[in-house]
Amino acid sequence: MSAKIKILSLIGAAFIVAQSVNASAIEPPNMKLITDEDKIYFGARLDREQIEKLQHVINPNQTANQPCANAAEITKTLRYLKEVTPIFREASASADISAYARKYSASLTHELDRTSKALNQMLSYYRKACAGGKEVASRPD
């Protein structure tokens, strides 16, 4: 497979991942408005592992009600968000991609920032519960 096709496949996967976003968070991208330049731009910046992690952040699996395990998973997710959020922040101002992709990137950046804030609050809760050896019946509100 040529490098260009691999890149287009990779970015296509990223936008497909984003389609699983719940409606209250962010609208899925309109693939008819995504240009080849958009696909190349993101394909050069996101690797397959980052795309898979993005899918996990957008559509998380239920985790066990064990505070130490939840704290560890949240810590990993926060590290990942710190890594990829700047890519979308930069894209929101890039002249190398379509106006649609810039606008979508800005929306996704906003959503990832909100997710980071919420996860940081949850992390504090789970760390305290883990340190106290308490089992948590459910997540905090």
Sequence and secondary structure as in RCSB ss.txt:
>XXXX:A:sequence
MSAKIKILSLIGAAFIVAQSVNASAIEPPNMKLITDEDKIYFGARLDREQIEKLQHVINPNQTANQPCANAAEIT
KTLRYLKEVTPIFREASASADISAYARKYSASLTHELDRTSKALNQMLSYYRKACAGGKEVASRPD
>XXXX:A:secstr
  HHHHHHHHHHHHHHHHTTS TTT     GGG  HHHHHHHHTT  HHHHHHHHHHHS     S HHHHHHHHH
HHHHHHHHHHHHHHHHTT TTS HHHHHHHHHHHHHHHHHHHHHHHHHHHHHHHHHHT   SS   
